[in-house]
Every structure is written in structure tokens, then in C-alpha cells.
Amino acid sequence: MTAPDVASAPDPAGAAPRRRRPGSRAVTSLISGGVLLALLVVAGLLPVPFVILSPGPTFNTIGDVNGVPLVEISDTTTYPVTGNLDMTTIREEGEPRSPLTVYGALVAWIDPNRAVLPRELLYGDEETGEEVEQRNARMFSTSQSNAIAAAMGALGKPVIEDVVVTAVVEGTPAFGSLDAGELIRRIDGDTITRPDDVVDAVRAKPVGSTLVFTVERGGEAVDVEVVSAPKPDDPEVPYVGITVGVNYRAEFPIRFTLEDIGGPSAGMMFALAIVDKLTPDDLAAGGHVAGTGTIDPAGQVGAIGGIRQKLAGARGAGATLFLMPDVHCEEAQGHIPDGLAVVPVSTLQDALDALATWRTGGTLPTCPAS
């Protein structure tokens, strides 16, 4: 008698059904799917060479920050101001400051108020986060100095020029001895009045000479010794490893108290704040104005980055009038929020004229139609 095949034998009454073991193809598919999912998760968390620009906070340049005037003017006559003259900012995410993932970039890509840009458009290949912060701090300081010069020019007031250390290169003779922002008063006892005076003084002595820099540090004159070294690209020429420029100031103290912000784009709004506080005209007249733009000592307004994000940030903060460099007209088209009037300007005087027209209800200039 032949025994029945086990697979075909009926289950005893009440017995639980047998579980089928998955075949090799099913097991392979499950493993492959898990691996693929894990790879996608890992890939999504890897850093990518992009930077996200988003609307940042606004700061009222004629108002206070933490109870302190953002632009503080003393020892001269000032006038009451009302309303807002907001400087606008952008937030940056991504290298070299912080890593940006694929998922983060994709989320930002679909947001109309954010922009995703290749890193190389904004930063050098080897530039570190610390270097970016130092560069932005220098530009922010320069924008304040230029704003003072432009405002004094608009008001017909004198401006004083000082020679200032704008940067100290790491690993050079001056590194650790001189600091960016210090005013250079004398070198070896000779008065310094122009940036070229510094170059002439350093090169007047052979490589290896000790130079005595008299700088203004913390409001006091301090003597600092620096030994010159061969210039890397021309060993016959002595150098100390600093760059210098001109710092502009008024005959009375003007102090900017905002911290942890960088870049040059607040220059025009700083200049407007100074003019507002030093004239009887109430530039904003209680209204909410915002704007952006670099400024040079002659009052020329220049291009900035992230105009679309700044437009969104300004309207989000409540602004109804926005002043921007005229070179951004084409870029801003189609991205102007409802309820925000945008006026292109090329000089500080253009901005002052636009505010005067706005206060009287006149017709404001607009970008040309494309």
C-alpha cells in the first residue's frame, strides 16, 4: 500500500492552516526594496552643494532693538521720527555655514518665497563659514561708514576720513597684532591720512624691519610692533598682511547698535535713518516703509542679493512702500506682493524724493514695463 503524499493529505479537523514560506523571489524583492529605501533615506540626508535663500527679519532703522536705538546719534540736534524705515534681510541655509540636504532643497524649491542656488554662485570653493561671517561683518561695517558719508553729503555737512584696517590675513605678520576695524593713526611716528600712506610706510623699509603702528583701539591710541615679511608673490617687496580702506565719520558720534547681521545691503536704509533723525522732515510720517540697497560715499545705490525674498519679507512685516535699486526691476517683476508699492531708485536723493512724493500722495515712479 502506497503512503499518501504529505502535501496532499487533508488537514485534521480543527487544525490551523499551514503558513507557506515565501519563495526565494519574494525574499529577494523584500531585501532589494529595503535596501533601496535605506539608500533613498541616506541619499536624502547627504549634504548637497546648494544654498537656500529665505525671507529674513526686518529691522526698523529709526526704531529700537532691545530698547536701544538702532542708529544712535548724540552731541548734535536731532528731531522726532515716526513710523518705520525697515532694512530687510535674508536667511541663508547651506554650505559653507551649515549642511543642506536633498530633502531640504526640494522643500525649498517648491516655495515661491525661497530660492535654491548653487553654492559656487555665492562662495568660493575653499571658503569656510568663519571666513564668510568675517567678510559679511566687514561689508556691514563698510556699509555703515558709507551711509554716514552719503547722509552727510545729502545734508551738506562735513565728513571726516580715517584710514582703517579692513582685513588681516591669517598667518601673516600682522595676524594677532592688528584687528579689522582699527583706525591707523601713525606708522613709525608719521601721520597716516590716506590708504596709500600705509603702503608707502611698509615698503619704505627692507623686509624684516620692525614697524610701529599707532592704532585706535577701544577709544585709545595703542602702539603695536609688526615685523614685515617677504610678499608671497614678490619676495623683494615687504608686506605685513593687511588691507586698508577709508572709514567715514561725522563731526558728532553716530553709532550703529545692531549685531549679528552681515553684508552691505542695508547701506541705503542706514543713510535714510541718519537723514531722518537730523532733519525736521519726518520721512516715514508714521507709515511703514522698507527697502534695500548698497550705498557708496557719494550716495549711489547699488545692487543686492535676494530681492524677491526681501520683497516678501517686507510685506510680511507690514510694509506698504518698498525702495529698491533700479537694477532689480526685471528680477522683481511677477514677485511683488499685493499691497506693496515698489519704487526703483539709483541714488539716496532718489529715495528722499520718493518718500516726499509718497508723503504728499503724489504719483510714485515705477519700474519700466517690460
Secondary structure, DSSP 8 states (H G I E B T S, - for coil): -----GGGS---TT---------HHHHHHHHHHHHHHHHHHHHHHSB-SEEEEEEEEEEETTSEETTEESEEE-SS------SEEEEEEEEEEETTTS--BHHHHHHHHT-TT-EEEEGGGTS-TT--HHHHHHHHHHHHHHHHHHHHHHHHHHHT---EEEEEEEEE-TTSTTBTTB-TT-EEEEETTEE--SHHHHHHHHHTS-TT-EEEEEEEETTEEEEEEEE-EEETTEEEEEE-SEEEEEEEE-SS-EEE---S--SSTTHHHHHHHHHHHHSSS-SSTT-EEEE--EE-TT-BEE--S-HHHHHHHHHHTT-SEEEEEGGGHHHHTT---TT-EEEEESBHHHHHHHHHHHHTT---------
